[in-house]
């Protein structure tokens, strides 16, 4: 069964065609800032991106009539349980209306819906299912995990759900178990770092890396001393956007070392840069501490700890983390973040009857 996957990013759109589990081809369209800058909002980019994708399909002689489904990256919507969702009118209304926030991923479902609707070929219009899989707003938190120390500030579930859920299934398979029978701690390590406690397939606790919880990362501050943050906010030296930029985009390795490239940091460490070495060790320690926190959430009953994301390619980083957490459970490592494969495999599970699609309401 051929599945067409669409993954919009801020200045690019990744597309791929799968035949069952096999990727037939993949393409990344990159857009100059001046091209994207022509559009006032992300929603205004929908027709442009649709036309650009259609050009690739035509060039590759890919017929929509051969597709079994189209799957798009999920965007900012109301909190929902993990799984595969049909793209429906309610979802499209919330995404196009930017009801829960604006992000390029909001275009995933609308684009999937348009290509799934097919095109008039003279032999009728093909219509196939359109899906999204495990968007960032997946919320399966245990009730007690929602509490912070202030009732005005409940904890919110926003994390790398697509990759975390995909590698949890992969780890369960390697352990020769069903994901619904496994307890795992999954650490997604990229530009942002989210660490989730997976209890029998449900992520019952996870740090909101987007808003600053958890370990520092290449470009995010992670959790900060509350008193110092309050003082900074009321110092009069920074606007709210400037503070937010320090937390997300200008924190972590960028703030301490002037780069978000872990490879560059590693080179500095190997060259004897004491400050780089100390910051590197600090980030590894914070990731390990977050893994330990999630292990406590699961009462220490873990089948495995999983390291994933782009930073998991770093042997040095994974060795530092593993040396601190391997006493808890075996450590598995799946570098990278194959979002396209995760999207396609999600749609395939539904088409094969292995999973029932959910409805967005």
C-alpha positions in Angstrom: 0.0 0.0 0.0 1.4 3.4 -1.0 1.4 6.1 1.6 2.3 9.7 0.9 3.7 11.6 3.9 4.0 15.4 4.3 6.0 17.1 7.0 6.0 21.0 6.9 8.8 22.8 8.7 9.3 26.5 9.1 11.3 27.0 5.9 11.0 23.5 4.3 8.5 20.8 3.5 9.6 17.2 3.6 7.6 14.7 1.5 8.0 11.0 1.0 6.3 8.1 -0.7 6.2 4.7 1.1 5.2 1.3 -0.2 4.3 -0.5 3.0 7.4 0.0 5.2 9.7 0.8 2.3 10.5 4.4 1.3 10.3 4.6 -2.5 11.6 8.2 -2.6 11.9 11.3 -0.4 12.2 15.0 -1.2 12.9 18.1 0.8 11.8 21.5 -0.5 13.6 24.4 1.0 12.3 27.9 0.9 14.3 31.1 1.1 13.3 33.5 3.8 12.3 36.1 1.3 9.8 33.6 -0.3 8.3 32.6 3.0 8.3 36.3 4.1 5.8 37.1 1.4 3.1 35.5 3.5 1.7 37.3 6.5 0.7 34.1 8.3 1.6 30.4 8.2 -1.9 29.7 7.2 -1.4 31.9 4.1 1.3 29.5 2.9 -1.0 26.5 2.3 -1.7 27.1 -1.4 2.0 27.9 -2.1 3.1 24.7 -0.4 0.4 22.6 -2.1 1.5 23.8 -5.5 5.2 23.1 -4.8 4.4 19.6 -3.6 2.2 19.0 -6.7 5.1 19.9 -8.9 7.3 17.2 -7.3 4.5 14.6 -7.7 4.2 15.5 -11.3 7.9 15.4 -11.9 8.1 12.0 -10.3 5.1 10.7 -12.1 3.4 9.8 -8.8 -0.3 9.2 -9.3 -2.6 10.1 -6.5 -4.9 7.3 -7.7 -2.3 4.8 -6.6 -2.1 6.2 -3.0 -3.8 4.3 -0.2 -3.6 7.2 2.3 -2.0 10.6 2.9 -0.5 11.4 6.3 0.6 14.8 7.6 2.5 16.0 10.6 0.1 17.1 13.4 0.0 20.7 14.5 -1.0 22.8 17.5 -4.5 21.6 18.5 -6.3 20.9 21.8 -4.6 18.3 24.0 -5.4 14.8 22.7 -4.4 11.2 23.4 -1.7 9.6 21.4 -2.5 7.7 18.2 -3.5 8.1 14.6 -6.3 10.6 13.9 -8.4 11.0 10.9 -8.2 14.5 9.4 -11.7 15.9 9.8 -13.5 19.3 9.6 -13.1 20.1 13.3 -9.3 19.5 13.1 -9.0 21.6 10.0 -11.0 24.5 11.5 -8.8 24.6 14.6 -5.5 24.4 12.6 -6.5 26.9 9.9 -8.0 29.2 12.5 -4.8 29.1 14.6 -7.0 28.4 17.6 -4.2 26.9 19.7 -1.1 28.6 18.2 0.7 29.2 14.9 3.3 26.8 13.7 4.3 25.4 10.3 3.2 21.9 11.4 -0.4 23.3 11.4 -0.2 22.9 7.6 0.3 19.1 7.8 -3.3 18.1 8.1 -4.7 20.7 5.6 -2.2 19.6 3.0 -2.9 15.9 3.6 -6.6 16.5 3.3 -6.2 18.3 0.0 -4.1 15.6 -1.6 -6.3 12.9 -0.2 -9.3 14.5 -1.9 -7.6 13.6 -5.2 -7.8 15.5 -8.5 -10.3 15.2 -11.3 -8.8 12.9 -14.0 -11.9 12.5 -16.1 -12.5 9.1 -14.5 -13.8 10.6 -11.3 -12.2 12.0 -8.2 -10.2 9.7 -6.0 -10.8 10.2 -2.2 -8.6 8.3 0.3 -8.1 8.6 4.0 -6.0 11.5 5.4 -4.4 11.1 8.9 -2.0 12.7 11.4 0.0 10.8 13.9 1.1 11.7 17.5 1.3 15.5 17.3 3.2 17.5 19.8 0.0 18.2 21.8 -0.4 14.5 22.9 -1.5 14.6 26.5 -1.6 11.4 28.5 -0.4 12.8 31.8 -1.3 11.2 35.1 -3.6 13.6 37.1 -0.9 14.1 39.8 1.7 15.0 37.1 -0.4 18.1 36.1 0.3 19.9 39.3 2.9 22.5 39.8 3.2 24.4 43.1 0.8 27.0 42.0 -2.8 26.2 40.9 -2.6 29.1 38.3 0.2 27.2 36.5 -0.7 23.6 35.8 1.9 21.6 33.9 1.2 21.1 30.2 2.1 18.2 28.0 4.0 19.4 24.8 6.8 17.1 23.7 8.4 15.2 20.8 5.5 12.8 20.8 5.9 11.5 17.2 9.5 10.3 17.7 9.1 9.2 21.4 6.1 7.0 20.6 7.8 5.6 17.5 11.0 4.6 19.3 9.0 3.2 22.2 7.4 0.8 19.7 10.8 0.0 18.3 12.3 -0.7 21.8 9.4 -2.9 22.7 9.9 -4.9 19.6 13.6 -5.3 20.4 12.6 -6.5 23.9 10.2 -8.9 22.2 7.2 -7.3 24.0 4.2 -5.2 23.1 4.5 -1.5 23.8 1.4 -1.9 26.0 3.4 -4.3 28.2 6.5 -2.1 28.6 7.6 0.6 31.0 10.2 2.9 29.3 11.9 6.2 29.9 12.5 7.8 26.5 14.9 10.8 26.1 14.5 12.7 22.9 17.6 14.8 22.5 17.6 17.4 19.8 17.5 21.2 19.7 15.1 20.7 22.6 15.2 17.8 25.0 12.0 16.0 26.3 12.1 13.0 28.6 9.0 10.9 29.0 7.8 8.2 31.4 6.1 5.7 29.2 3.8 3.4 31.3 2.3 0.6 29.2 2.3 2.8 26.1 1.0 5.9 27.8 3.3 8.9 28.5 2.2 9.6 32.1 4.8 12.3 32.7 7.1 14.4 30.5 8.8 17.8 30.7 7.5 20.6 28.5 10.8 21.4 26.7 9.2 24.1 24.6 8.3 26.2 27.7 11.6 25.6 29.5 11.1 22.5 31.7 13.8 19.8 32.0 17.4 19.7 30.9 19.2 22.5 29.1 19.7 21.7 25.4 21.7 23.1 22.5 19.4 26.1 22.2 17.0 26.0 25.2 17.6 26.9 28.8 15.8 24.1 30.5 14.5 24.6 34.0 15.9 27.8 35.7 16.3 29.0 39.3 12.8 30.5 39.9 14.1 33.5 42.0 16.7 34.4 39.4 14.1 34.2 36.5 11.7 36.4 38.4 14.4 39.0 39.1 15.4 39.0 35.4 11.8 39.4 34.3 11.3 42.5 36.5 14.7 44.0 36.1 13.5 46.3 33.3 16.3 45.2 31.1 14.4 42.7 29.0 11.1 42.6 27.2 8.9 39.5 27.3 9.9 38.4 23.8 13.6 38.8 24.9 13.0 36.6 27.9 11.3 34.0 25.8 14.2 34.0 23.4 16.6 33.3 26.2 14.5 30.3 27.3 13.8 29.0 23.8 16.4 29.7 21.1 19.1 31.5 23.0 19.6 29.3 26.0 21.7 26.2 26.7 24.8 25.6 24.7 24.1 28.8 22.7 24.1 30.9 25.9 27.2 29.3 27.4 29.3 28.6 24.4 27.9 30.6 21.5 27.0 27.6 19.4 24.1 25.0 19.2 26.3 22.5 17.3 27.2 19.7 19.6 29.9 18.6 17.1 31.6 21.9 17.5 31.3 21.6 21.3 32.8 18.1 21.2 35.7 19.4 19.1 36.4 22.1 21.7 36.2 19.5 24.5 38.7 17.2 22.7 41.0 20.3 22.1 41.1 20.8 25.9 38.6 23.7 26.3 37.8 23.6 30.0 34.6 25.7 29.8 33.2 23.6 26.9 34.0 20.4 28.8 32.2 21.7 31.9 29.1 22.8 30.0 29.1 19.5 28.1 29.2 17.5 31.4 26.5 19.8 32.9 24.1 19.0 30.0 24.7 15.3 30.3 24.1 15.5 34.0 20.8 17.3 33.6 19.6 14.8 31.0 20.5 11.9 33.3 18.8 13.6 36.3 15.6 14.0 34.2 15.8 10.3 33.2 16.1 9.5 36.9 13.1 11.6 37.7 11.0 9.7 35.2 12.3 6.4 36.6 10.9 7.5 40.0 7.5 8.2 38.3 7.5 4.6 37.1 8.6 3.4 40.6 11.8 2.1 39.2 10.0 -0.7 37.3 11.6 -0.1 33.8 12.2 -2.4 30.9 14.7 0.0 29.3 15.9 3.6 29.0 15.9 4.8 25.4 18.1 7.6 24.0 17.0 9.1 20.7 17.1 12.3 18.6 19.9 14.0 16.8 22.2 14.3 19.8 22.0 10.5 20.3 24.6 10.3 17.4 27.1 11.6 19.9 29.0 8.6 21.4 30.5 10.9 24.0 27.2 12.3 25.2 25.5 8.9 25.3 28.4 7.4 27.2 28.2 10.2 29.8 24.5 9.7 30.3 24.7 5.9 30.3 27.4 5.9 33.0 24.9 7.7 35.3 21.7 5.8 34.5 22.6 2.2 33.5 22.1 1.1 37.1 18.4 1.8 36.6 17.7 -0.2 33.5 19.4 -1.3 30.2 20.0 1.6 27.9 18.9 1.4 24.2 20.1 3.9 21.6 18.2 4.9 18.4 20.0 8.0 17.0 18.0 10.4 14.8 14.4 11.3 14.4 12.8 9.7 11.4 9.5 11.6 11.4 8.6 10.5 7.8 8.9 6.8 8.7 6.9 7.3 11.9 4.1 9.1 10.0 3.9 6.5 7.3 4.0 3.6 9.7 1.2 5.1 11.7 -1.0 5.3 8.7 0.0 1.8 7.7 -1.0 0.4 11.1 -4.5 1.8 10.6 -4.8 0.5 7.0 -3.7 -3.0 8.2 -6.3 -2.9 11.0 -3.6 -3.1 13.7 -4.8 0.2 15.2 -8.2 2.0 15.2 -8.1 5.6 14.0 -9.2 8.2 16.5 -11.6 11.1 15.8 -10.7 14.7 16.7 -13.6 16.5 18.4 
